[in-house]
Amino acid sequence: MTASNPERLLLIRGATVLSMDPQVGELARGDVLVHGERIAAVGPSLDMPEGAECIEAEGMVLIPGLIDSHTHMWQAPLKGLGAGLWGAADYSRHVFPLREKFSADDMHDATFACGVEMLDHGITTVLDFCHNVMTPAHAEQSIAAHRRTGQRILFAYGMLGAFKTLAAEHGWRLEQIRSLSRELGEAGGLLHLGIALGSLEYAGLELVATEIALGRELGLQMSFHQNPPGQIQALHQAGLLGGDLLPVHANVATDHELALLAQHGCGISFTVEGEFGGGRPMSIIGRAHRAGVTPSLGVDIPSRVALDLFAQMRLTFQVLRNEEATVERIAGRWPLARHPGTPHAQPRHMLEYTTVNAARALGLGDEIGRIAPGLRADLVLLRTGPYGMSLGDAAAHVALQSCAADVDTVLVDGRVRKRGGRLLDLDPAEAAAATRRVRERVLGPAAGQGVRA
């Protein structure tokens, strides 16, 4: 990707600005000035600097770029393969084993295709939980694809290789993380390195402890699947729990474990559509929010779930409201009535989950997730026409009324990547061709048919 011009000036004028920043607040009609990679000013009726480009945004909503805190991007070409899965056993039987059939070239194509579609849908930042690093080249080609798409990425290097050789291959994975940490740290920019820890149930505490020690030595954010009960408590007892760890799912976490996470300043990444559709208990999101464990959202498995955070926001809100209503009914409080603290979940929270909370979860809370002077200019403009904005809270319109098709303009690090509803420097046809190549190589020639390129 071409580097952004540090002298470039861009004025976004006349939008409804949802800054998600308590100091800036919201503007019913406001302007945002971008200077190079960063936001220079936010306010009503800003002066147009000499030489600045202008995007007229009247009637649109400006939000921070959406942030996905947990997706396995290599699964994008497997879209539809996970439709109708029933529980974890189905996933483990029909989808997850295919990772061992992916070559390094497949990883590049899959990651590229996924990134293009996500950018088109307003997702500017992703934690790519890459638990498909079967060789060093798998990681290298995934990173090369990220450079090509130009998303902001936390590349969570997957420690979970082939189960039979997990311990034997641990050493070279640790060494590659060291090497990539030097390489990406020196390069800076949009790519950040993290670690996708080996799951405790597969790798065991000793290997995971080694991974966490390396992550802390190198100052890396880490994430892990939290599925079986008791794992958060086990990490705490081993002295390993910390704010640099992002558990994913955690559907069976106890209130005591949530208190431990809150004590350490942790969030949880929830992948609501996969969890809910897979039959998992869903009270965790509301319990976590109330406990001060900040929720964020991810697509998780593109083999089953659309690369669409607007859909995740809507479903999350309905799941939260349903859980609160269930508690009220069980207590005999029926028909439903408002009382202090209930309902807790509000539509605006959903936008927080996918912006400011997710930025914090990825260790980037001082850089992205809000629209405020000095922050990176990762921005999304949403159309509200032809039928207009909803009444009331504009954040509720985004969370409950907007969809990926409304994404008009996307900026990443101050660069306009999409404008007027069209990607500027990425071709969806190239993404479709990459998807077709992966399907043909992994699933056979017939699987590539019907994918337009």
Residue pairs with C-beta under 8 A, 6 or more apart in sequence:
1 147
1 148
1 149
1 150
1 190
1 425
4 36
4 37
4 413
4 414
4 415
5 36
6 36
6 37
7 35
7 36
8 34
8 35
8 36
8 53
8 414
9 33
9 34
9 35
9 40
9 49
9 51
9 52
9 53
10 33
10 34
10 52
10 53
10 54
10 55
10 377
10 411
10 414
10 416
11 31
11 32
11 33
11 34
11 46
11 48
11 49
11 52
11 53
11 54
11 55
12 31
12 32
12 33
12 34
12 54
12 55
12 57
12 62
12 379
12 381
13 31
13 46
13 48
13 54
13 55
13 56
13 57
13 58
14 29
14 30
14 31
14 56
14 57
14 58
14 59
15 27
15 29
15 30
15 31
15 32
15 57
15 58
15 60
15 61
15 62
15 381
16 26
16 27
16 28
16 29
16 30
16 60
16 61
16 62
16 389
16 394
17 24
17 26
17 27
17 30
17 32
17 42
17 62
17 371
18 26
18 61
18 62
18 63
18 64
18 351
18 371
18 394
18 395
18 398
19 25
19 26
19 27
19 42
19 64
19 370
19 371
19 372
20 63
20 64
20 351
20 352
20 355
20 356
20 369
20 370
20 371
21 356
21 370
21 371
21 372
23 372
24 42
24 370
24 371
24 372
26 394
27 42
27 43
27 44
29 44
29 58
30 42
30 43
30 44
30 62
31 41
31 42
31 43
31 44
31 45
31 46
32 39
32 41
32 42
32 46
32 62
32 371
32 379
33 39
33 40
33 41
33 42
33 46
33 49
33 52
34 40
34 377
34 379
34 411
34 414
35 414
36 414
37 376
37 377
37 413
37 414
38 373
38 374
38 375
38 376
38 377
38 414
39 371
39 372
39 373
39 374
39 375
39 376
39 377
40 373
41 373
42 371
42 372
42 373
48 54
55 381
55 409
55 416
55 419
57 381
57 409
59 383
59 384
59 385
59 388
59 389
60 381
60 382
60 383
60 384
60 408
60 409
61 381
61 382
61 384
61 389
61 394
61 397
61 398
61 402
62 371
62 379
62 380
62 381
62 382
63 351
63 355
63 371
63 379
63 380
63 382
63 398
64 355
64 356
64 359
64 368
64 369
64 370
64 371
64 378
64 379
64 380
65 122
65 123
65 124
65 125
65 152
65 355
65 368
65 378
65 379
65 380
65 410
65 411
65 412
66 121
66 122
66 123
66 124
66 125
66 309
66 354
66 355
66 380
67 123
67 124
67 125
67 126
67 296
67 354
67 355
67 358
67 359
67 362
67 368
67 369
68 118
68 123
68 125
68 126
68 127
68 297
68 298
68 299
68 309
68 354
68 358
69 127
69 246
69 267
69 269
69 296
69 297
69 298
69 358
69 361
69 362
70 127
70 129
70 223
70 246
70 248
70 269
70 271
70 296
70 298
70 299
70 300
71 114
71 118
71 126
71 127
71 128
71 129
71 298
71 299
71 300
71 301
71 302
71 307
72 128
72 129
72 130
72 131
72 132
72 300
72 301
72 302
73 110
73 111
73 114
73 115
73 126
73 128
73 130
73 142
73 302
74 99
74 102
74 106
74 107
74 110
74 111
74 114
74 130
74 132
74 142
75 95
75 110
75 114
75 301
75 302
75 303
76 110
76 111
76 113
76 114
76 117
76 302
76 307
76 435
77 106
77 109
77 110
77 113
77 434
77 435
77 438
77 439
77 442
78 95
78 98
78 302
78 303
78 439
79 302
79 303
79 435
80 303
81 94
81 95
81 98
81 303
81 304
82 91
82 94
82 95
82 301
82 303
82 304
82 305
83 304
85 91
85 94
85 95
85 277
85 278
85 304
86 278
86 279
87 278
87 279
88 227
88 278
91 278
91 301
91 304
95 301
95 303
95 304
98 442
98 443
99 131
99 132
99 134
100 134
100 162
101 442
102 110
102 132
102 134
102 138
102 438
102 442
103 441
104 135
104 137
104 138
104 140
104 141
105 141
105 437
105 441
106 437
106 438
106 441
106 442
107 130
107 132
107 138
107 141
107 142
107 145
108 141
108 142
108 144
108 145
108 434
109 145
109 434
109 435
109 437
109 438
110 145
110 434
110 435
110 438
111 128
111 141
111 142
111 145
111 146
111 149
112 145
112 148
112 149
112 430
112 431
112 434
113 431
113 432
113 434
113 435
113 438
114 302
114 307
115 126
115 145
115 146
115 148
115 149
115 151
116 149
116 423
116 426
116 427
116 428
116 430
116 431
117 307
117 428
117 431
118 126
118 151
118 307
119 149
119 150
119 151
119 410
119 412
119 417
119 418
119 423
119 426
120 404
120 407
120 410
120 418
120 423
120 426
120 428
121 307
121 308
121 309
121 310
121 404
121 407
122 309
122 310
122 380
122 382
122 404
122 407
122 410
123 151
123 307
123 309
124 151
124 152
124 368
124 378
124 380
124 410
124 411
124 412
125 151
125 152
125 153
125 154
125 358
125 359
125 362
125 364
125 368
125 378
126 151
126 152
126 153
126 154
127 153
127 154
127 156
127 194
127 223
127 246
127 269
127 298
127 361
127 362
128 142
128 146
128 153
128 154
128 155
128 156
129 156
129 158
129 196
129 223
129 248
130 138
130 139
130 142
130 155
130 156
130 157
130 158
130 196
131 158
131 159
131 160
131 196
132 138
132 158
133 139
133 142
133 157
133 158
133 159
133 161
133 173
134 161
134 162
136 172
136 176
139 155
139 157
139 176
139 180
142 155
143 155
143 180
143 184
143 191
146 153
146 155
146 190
146 191
147 191
149 426
150 190
150 412
150 415
150 417
150 425
150 426
151 190
151 412
152 190
152 192
152 364
152 368
152 376
152 378
152 412
152 413
153 190
153 191
153 192
154 192
154 193
154 194
154 221
154 362
154 363
154 364
155 184
155 191
155 192
155 193
155 194
156 194
156 195
156 196
156 221
156 222
156 223
157 173
157 176
157 177
157 180
157 193
157 194
157 195
157 196
158 196
159 170
159 173
159 195
159 196
159 197
159 198
159 203
159 207
159 211
160 166
160 196
160 198
160 199
160 202
160 203
161 169
161 173
162 169
163 202
166 198
166 202
166 203
166 207
167 207
170 207
170 210
174 210
174 211
174 214
177 193
177 195
177 214
177 218
177 220
178 214
178 218
180 193
181 193
181 218
181 220
184 191
184 192
184 193
185 193
189 413
190 412
190 413
192 221
192 362
192 363
192 364
193 218
193 220
194 215
194 220
194 221
194 222
194 223
194 362
194 363
195 211
195 214
195 215
195 220
195 221
195 222
195 223
196 222
196 223
196 224
197 203
197 208
197 211
197 212
197 222
197 223
197 224
197 245
198 207
198 208
198 211
199 224
199 225
199 227
200 208
200 224
200 228
200 231
200 234
200 235
201 227
201 228
201 231
203 211
205 234
205 238
208 224
208 240
209 238
209 240
211 222
212 222
212 240
212 245
214 220
215 221
215 222
215 244
216 242
216 244
220 244
221 244
221 246
221 362
221 363
222 244
222 245
222 246
223 245
223 246
223 247
223 248
223 269
224 245
224 246
224 247
224 248
225 247
225 248
225 249
226 232
226 247
226 248
226 249
226 250
226 253
226 268
227 249
227 251
227 252
228 252
229 252
229 253
229 254
232 241
232 247
232 250
232 253
232 257
232 260
232 261
233 254
233 256
233 257
233 260
235 241
235 245
236 257
236 260
241 260
241 261
241 264
241 266
242 264
242 266
243 264
243 265
243 266
244 363
245 264
245 266
246 266
246 267
246 268
246 269
246 361
246 362
247 253
247 261
247 266
247 268
247 269
248 268
248 269
248 270
248 271
248 298
248 300
249 268
249 269
249 270
249 271
249 275
249 280
250 257
250 268
250 284
250 288
251 275
251 280
251 281
251 282
251 284
252 281
252 284
253 261
253 268
253 284
253 287
253 288
255 287
255 291
258 287
258 288
258 291
258 293
259 291
261 267
261 268
261 288
261 291
261 293
262 291
262 292
262 293
266 293
267 293
267 294
267 295
267 296
267 357
267 360
267 361
268 284
268 288
268 293
268 294
268 295
268 296
269 295
269 296
269 297
269 298
269 358
269 361
270 284
270 285
270 288
270 295
270 296
270 297
270 298
270 316
270 353
271 297
271 298
271 299
271 300
271 301
271 305
271 312
272 282
272 285
272 297
272 312
272 315
272 316
272 319
273 299
273 300
273 304
273 305
273 311
273 312
273 315
274 300
274 301
274 304
274 305
275 282
276 282
276 315
276 319
277 304
282 319
282 322
282 323
283 323
285 295
285 316
285 319
285 320
285 323
286 320
286 323
286 324
286 344
286 345
288 294
288 295
289 295
289 320
289 344
289 345
289 349
290 344
294 357
294 360
294 361
295 353
295 357
296 353
296 354
296 357
296 358
296 360
296 361
297 309
297 312
297 313
297 316
297 350
297 353
297 354
297 358
298 312
299 305
299 306
299 307
299 308
299 309
299 312
305 312
308 403
308 404
309 354
310 398
310 399
310 402
310 403
310 404
310 406
311 403
311 404
312 354
313 350
313 351
313 353
313 354
313 398
313 399
313 400
314 350
314 399
314 400
316 350
316 353
317 345
317 347
317 349
317 350
317 399
317 400
320 344
320 345
321 343
321 345
324 342
324 343
324 344
324 345
325 336
328 334
328 336
328 342
333 339
346 396
347 393
347 395
347 396
347 399
347 400
348 393
348 395
348 396
348 399
350 399
350 400
351 395
351 398
351 399
355 369
355 370
356 365
356 369
356 370
357 369
358 369
359 365
359 367
359 368
359 369
359 370
360 369
366 375
367 375
367 376
368 375
368 376
368 378
369 375
371 379
376 413
376 414
377 411
377 413
377 414
378 411
378 412
378 413
379 409
379 410
379 411
380 407
380 409
380 410
380 411
381 407
381 408
381 409
381 410
382 398
382 402
382 406
382 407
382 408
383 406
383 407
383 408
383 421
384 397
384 406
389 397
390 396
390 397
390 400
390 401
407 418
407 421
408 418
408 419
408 420
408 421
409 416
409 418
409 419
409 420
410 416
410 417
410 418
410 419
411 417
416 424
417 423
417 424
417 425
417 426
418 424
429 452
429 453
430 453
432 451
432 452
432 453
433 451
433 453
435 451
436 448
436 451
436 453
437 448
439 447
439 448
439 451
440 447
440 448
